[in-house]
Amino acid sequence: MIKKSLLVLGFFWFLGLGQPQAWGSLSFEGNVDFVKKQFDLKLFLKDGGTIQTQAVSMPNKGFRFDTQLDHVKVAKLDVVTRFKSAVEFVSGAAIESFLRGEISSQYSLLNYKPVGELSGYFEVKKGRLYLSSVSWGGVICDGYVGLLPPHDIDLAIRFSEIDLTDLFVLLGWQTDEKILGGEISGRIKLSGFLDKLMLRGSLMASNGFIREMQYDDIVANFEGMYPIIHIAESNMAESSGLVFNMEGDINLASAANFMRDIGTLTMSPLVGEGDRYRDWTIKSKRGQGKSTTTAFKYRLQKRIDEESRPEDGSDMLGFENRIKF
């Protein structure tokens, strides 16, 4: 029973509670009932948060856990939630003993804001926490995380039609300004170690805005070592109909860094093709919150084949200049 309890506490340690600034001079209270095979434990963290858990023995050599986290600091998040979990201890002559169970949450708050609940299945074996179809706030996760240093990680994350505001909450970003809007879907692969984490993925956002700019669709492909990712082979379609290729680096350490780097991405117009012409549209803008001033459209006649080429060897170049006051 003690071994199982230590494994559960090890999981909390991985979440960030094992860091010195979180535990500090740790105090706790609790009791153990050897007759009923259950225990209660309450941890008082240095930053004012508390973790209270109760474990009760089940007939199948397992335990039922009921854990309450109150204002526990995990990375940049203030977490309030109640976990319920059923765990069984699996052992045999031909296998190494391990824990297997399922988990769910209730009444969850991140940074004092409601968030979708946690549910899924897990195993704890060979020093790793294995996750299977673990869903949290619309984000689904599969893979494993090392519970012991250096905390090796191999996780596949996928999500569909999440509000960008909710994504800010999940990332622990705090901002009083409505700077992003829309729905986002995608897949992200995390690999490496906790202090050297490689991110690779593809995101699709639709029907939203970035500050004053409205967009219809954004497709972003990225790769990089956290917190810096490189955006490439990506594009954005504005509500006006213009389409741009995007490329550049973004710092994910904070909302402020993210918004600063969004503004420095290289945006190059995407060439569109029709049956007879190629159109390349460029719009210049005055600045934040101001209307478009000038638009240029360069029209090139497509050469279908060599036989259709004019005898004098010339092509047609059309030029259109639109000015808005």
C-alpha positions as CSV (number, residue, x, y, z in Angstrom):
1,M,0.0,0.0,0.0
2,I,2.8,2.4,0.8
3,K,4.4,1.7,-2.6
4,K,1.2,2.6,-4.3
5,S,0.8,5.7,-2.4
6,L,4.3,6.8,-3.2
7,L,3.6,6.3,-6.9
8,V,0.6,8.6,-6.7
9,L,2.5,11.2,-4.9
10,G,5.2,10.9,-7.6
11,F,2.6,11.8,-10.2
12,F,1.9,15.1,-8.3
13,W,5.6,15.7,-8.1
14,F,5.8,15.5,-11.9
15,L,3.1,18.1,-12.3
16,G,5.5,20.6,-10.8
17,L,4.7,20.3,-7.1
18,G,8.0,18.6,-6.4
19,Q,10.0,21.8,-7.2
20,P,11.5,23.5,-4.1
21,Q,9.5,26.7,-4.6
22,A,6.2,24.6,-4.5
23,W,7.0,22.4,-1.5
24,G,9.1,24.7,0.6
25,S,8.9,23.6,4.2
26,L,6.2,21.1,3.6
27,S,3.7,20.3,6.4
28,F,1.0,17.7,6.4
29,E,-1.6,15.9,8.4
30,G,-3.5,12.7,8.0
31,N,-4.2,9.2,9.4
32,V,-4.0,5.6,8.4
33,D,-6.7,2.9,9.2
34,F,-5.0,-0.5,8.8
35,V,-8.3,-2.3,9.6
36,K,-10.2,-0.6,6.8
37,K,-7.1,-0.3,4.6
38,Q,-7.5,3.3,3.9
39,F,-5.7,6.6,4.6
40,D,-6.3,10.3,4.5
41,L,-3.5,12.8,3.8
42,K,-3.5,16.6,3.5
43,L,-0.5,18.5,2.2
44,F,0.0,22.2,2.9
45,L,2.2,23.8,0.3
46,K,4.4,26.8,0.8
47,D,2.6,29.0,-1.7
48,G,-0.7,28.5,0.2
49,G,-2.1,25.6,-1.9
50,T,-3.3,22.4,-0.5
51,I,-3.6,18.8,-1.7
52,Q,-6.0,16.5,0.1
53,T,-6.4,12.9,-0.9
54,Q,-8.2,9.8,0.5
55,A,-7.4,6.3,-0.6
56,V,-9.8,3.4,0.1
57,S,-9.0,-0.3,-0.6
58,M,-11.2,-2.1,-3.2
59,P,-11.8,-5.9,-3.3
60,N,-9.8,-6.4,-6.5
61,K,-6.5,-5.4,-4.9
62,G,-7.0,-1.9,-6.0
63,F,-7.7,1.5,-4.5
64,R,-10.2,4.3,-5.0
65,F,-8.7,7.8,-4.7
66,D,-10.5,11.0,-4.1
67,T,-8.2,14.0,-4.4
68,Q,-8.9,17.7,-4.0
69,L,-6.4,20.4,-5.3
70,D,-7.0,23.9,-4.0
71,H,-5.0,26.7,-5.6
72,V,-2.1,24.5,-6.4
73,K,0.5,26.2,-8.7
74,V,1.4,24.0,-11.7
75,A,3.8,25.9,-14.0
76,K,1.9,29.1,-14.6
77,L,-1.5,27.7,-13.7
78,D,-3.5,28.1,-10.5
79,V,-5.4,24.8,-10.3
80,V,-8.6,24.0,-8.4
81,T,-10.1,20.6,-9.1
82,R,-11.3,17.4,-7.7
83,F,-9.8,14.1,-9.0
84,K,-11.5,10.8,-8.7
85,S,-9.6,7.6,-9.7
86,A,-9.9,3.9,-9.5
87,V,-6.5,2.2,-9.5
88,E,-5.5,-1.5,-9.5
89,F,-2.2,-3.1,-8.8
90,V,-1.2,-5.5,-11.6
91,S,1.4,-8.2,-10.8
92,G,2.3,-11.6,-12.0
93,A,5.2,-14.1,-12.3
94,A,6.0,-13.1,-15.9
95,I,5.5,-9.3,-15.6
96,E,6.8,-6.4,-13.6
97,S,4.2,-5.0,-11.2
98,F,2.5,-1.8,-12.3
99,L,-0.5,0.5,-11.6
100,R,-3.4,0.7,-14.0
101,G,-6.5,3.0,-13.6
102,E,-8.8,5.6,-14.9
103,I,-9.2,9.2,-13.8
104,S,-11.8,12.0,-14.0
105,S,-12.2,15.5,-12.6
106,Q,-15.0,17.7,-11.3
107,Y,-15.4,21.5,-10.7
108,S,-12.2,22.4,-12.4
109,L,-10.8,26.0,-12.5
110,L,-7.6,27.2,-14.2
111,N,-6.5,30.6,-13.1
112,Y,-9.9,31.1,-11.6
113,K,-11.7,30.3,-14.8
114,P,-13.9,27.3,-15.6
115,V,-12.3,24.7,-17.9
116,G,-13.3,21.4,-19.4
117,E,-13.0,18.4,-17.2
118,L,-10.3,15.7,-17.3
119,S,-11.0,12.0,-18.1
120,G,-9.0,9.1,-19.4
121,Y,-6.9,6.0,-18.6
122,F,-3.4,5.6,-17.4
123,E,-0.7,3.2,-16.3
124,V,2.3,3.8,-14.1
125,K,5.2,1.4,-14.8
126,K,9.0,1.5,-15.1
127,G,9.1,5.1,-13.9
128,R,6.8,6.4,-16.5
129,L,3.2,7.7,-16.5
130,Y,1.4,6.3,-19.7
131,L,-1.7,8.1,-20.8
132,S,-4.4,6.7,-23.1
133,S,-7.1,8.9,-24.5
134,V,-6.8,11.4,-21.7
135,S,-9.1,14.3,-22.5
136,W,-8.8,17.7,-20.8
137,G,-10.8,20.7,-22.0
138,G,-11.3,19.2,-25.5
139,V,-7.6,18.3,-25.8
140,I,-6.9,14.6,-26.2
141,C,-3.5,13.2,-25.2
142,D,-1.7,9.8,-25.7
143,G,1.8,8.8,-24.8
144,Y,4.1,8.8,-21.8
145,V,5.9,11.1,-19.4
146,G,8.8,10.1,-17.2
147,L,8.1,10.6,-13.5
148,L,11.8,10.7,-12.6
149,P,14.6,13.1,-13.8
150,P,15.3,13.9,-16.6
151,H,11.5,13.4,-17.3
152,D,11.6,11.9,-20.8
153,I,8.4,12.8,-22.8
154,D,6.7,11.3,-25.9
155,L,3.2,12.7,-26.2
156,A,0.7,13.1,-29.1
157,I,-1.9,15.8,-28.6
158,R,-4.9,16.5,-30.8
159,F,-7.9,18.8,-30.5
160,S,-10.8,20.0,-32.6
161,E,-12.7,23.3,-32.7
162,I,-11.3,24.7,-29.4
163,D,-12.0,28.4,-28.8
164,L,-8.6,30.3,-28.8
165,T,-9.5,32.0,-25.6
166,D,-9.8,28.6,-23.9
167,L,-6.4,27.6,-25.4
168,F,-4.9,30.7,-23.7
169,V,-6.3,29.4,-20.3
170,L,-4.9,25.9,-20.9
171,L,-1.4,27.4,-21.7
172,G,-1.6,29.5,-18.5
173,W,-1.4,32.8,-20.5
174,Q,-2.9,35.7,-18.7
175,T,-4.2,38.8,-20.5
176,D,-7.0,41.2,-19.9
177,E,-7.1,42.1,-23.6
178,K,-9.2,40.3,-26.2
179,I,-6.4,39.9,-28.7
180,L,-7.3,36.5,-30.3
181,G,-10.5,35.0,-31.5
182,G,-11.7,32.0,-33.5
183,E,-11.7,28.2,-33.3
184,I,-8.6,26.1,-33.6
185,S,-8.0,22.4,-34.4
186,G,-4.8,20.5,-34.8
187,R,-2.2,18.0,-33.8
188,I,1.0,18.5,-31.8
189,K,3.9,16.1,-31.1
190,L,6.0,16.6,-28.0
191,S,9.2,14.7,-27.6
192,G,12.5,14.9,-25.7
193,F,12.8,15.9,-22.0
194,L,11.1,18.4,-19.7
195,D,13.9,20.9,-20.0
196,K,14.5,20.2,-23.8
197,L,11.1,19.7,-25.3
198,M,10.7,19.5,-29.1
199,L,7.4,20.6,-30.5
200,R,6.2,19.7,-34.0
201,G,2.7,20.1,-35.4
202,S,0.0,21.6,-37.6
203,L,-2.8,24.0,-36.5
204,M,-5.9,25.2,-38.3
205,A,-7.8,28.3,-37.1
206,S,-11.0,29.6,-38.7
207,N,-13.4,32.6,-38.5
208,G,-11.5,34.8,-36.1
209,F,-9.3,37.8,-35.5
210,I,-5.9,38.8,-34.4
211,R,-6.3,42.2,-32.8
212,E,-8.0,44.4,-35.5
213,M,-7.4,42.0,-38.4
214,Q,-10.2,39.6,-39.3
215,Y,-9.3,36.2,-40.9
216,D,-11.2,33.4,-42.5
217,D,-8.6,30.6,-42.2
218,I,-5.1,30.1,-40.9
219,V,-3.0,27.0,-41.5
220,A,0.2,26.9,-39.5
221,N,2.9,24.2,-39.6
222,F,5.6,24.5,-37.0
223,E,8.6,22.9,-35.4
224,G,11.1,23.9,-32.7
225,M,12.5,23.6,-29.2
226,Y,10.2,25.1,-26.6
227,P,9.6,27.9,-26.1
228,I,10.7,28.9,-29.7
229,I,9.0,27.4,-32.7
230,H,9.5,28.1,-36.4
231,I,6.5,28.7,-38.6
232,A,6.9,27.6,-42.3
233,E,4.8,26.4,-45.2
234,S,1.8,28.2,-43.6
235,N,-0.7,30.6,-44.9
236,M,-3.5,33.0,-43.7
237,A,-6.6,34.1,-45.6
238,E,-8.0,37.4,-44.6
239,S,-11.7,38.2,-44.6
240,S,-11.0,40.6,-47.5
241,G,-10.0,37.6,-49.6
242,L,-6.2,38.1,-49.6
243,V,-4.1,35.1,-48.9
244,F,-0.5,35.3,-47.5
245,N,2.3,32.8,-46.9
246,M,3.6,33.1,-43.3
247,E,7.1,32.3,-42.0
248,G,9.1,33.2,-38.9
249,D,9.8,32.4,-35.2
250,I,7.4,32.6,-32.3
251,N,8.1,32.6,-28.6
252,L,5.5,30.7,-26.6
253,A,6.7,31.7,-23.2
254,S,3.9,34.2,-22.7
255,A,1.0,35.9,-24.4
256,A,3.0,39.1,-24.7
257,N,5.8,37.3,-26.5
258,F,3.4,35.4,-28.7
259,M,1.6,38.6,-29.9
260,R,4.8,40.5,-30.4
261,D,6.2,37.7,-32.6
262,I,2.9,37.3,-34.6
263,G,3.5,40.9,-35.7
264,T,7.0,40.2,-37.0
265,L,6.2,37.1,-39.1
266,T,7.1,37.5,-42.8
267,M,3.9,37.8,-44.8
268,S,4.2,37.3,-48.5
269,P,1.3,37.4,-50.9
270,L,0.1,34.1,-52.3
271,V,-0.2,34.0,-56.1
272,G,-3.6,32.9,-57.3
273,E,-4.3,31.2,-60.7
274,G,-7.3,31.2,-63.0
275,D,-7.8,29.6,-66.4
276,R,-6.0,32.4,-68.3
277,Y,-4.3,34.6,-65.7
278,R,-2.1,34.6,-62.6
279,D,-3.1,37.2,-60.0
280,W,-0.8,38.6,-57.4
281,T,-2.5,41.0,-55.0
282,I,-0.6,43.2,-52.5
283,K,-2.3,45.4,-49.9
284,S,-0.6,47.9,-47.8
285,K,-2.0,49.1,-44.5
286,R,-1.6,52.2,-42.5
287,G,-1.3,50.7,-39.0
288,Q,-3.3,49.3,-36.2
289,G,-7.0,50.0,-36.4
290,K,-6.7,52.0,-39.6
291,S,-8.3,51.1,-43.0
292,T,-6.5,49.8,-46.1
293,T,-5.0,52.6,-48.2
294,T,-3.7,51.2,-51.4
295,A,-4.0,47.9,-53.2
296,F,-2.0,46.7,-56.2
297,K,-2.9,43.8,-58.5
298,Y,-0.5,42.5,-61.0
299,R,-2.1,40.3,-63.7
300,L,0.1,38.0,-65.8
301,Q,-1.3,36.2,-68.8
302,K,-0.7,32.5,-68.6
303,R,1.0,30.8,-71.5
304,I,-1.0,27.6,-72.2
305,D,1.5,26.1,-74.6
306,E,4.2,27.2,-77.0
307,E,1.8,27.2,-80.0
308,S,-0.4,29.9,-78.3
309,R,2.5,32.2,-77.7
310,P,2.2,35.4,-79.8
311,E,4.5,35.5,-82.9
312,D,6.3,38.5,-81.6
313,G,7.2,36.6,-78.4
314,S,5.4,39.1,-76.1
315,D,3.2,38.4,-73.1
316,M,0.6,40.6,-71.5
317,L,1.1,42.4,-68.2
318,G,-1.9,44.1,-66.7
319,F,-1.6,46.6,-63.8
320,E,-4.5,47.7,-61.5
321,N,-4.1,50.3,-58.8
322,R,-7.0,50.8,-56.4
323,I,-6.9,53.7,-53.9
324,K,-9.2,53.9,-50.9
325,F,-9.7,57.2,-49.0
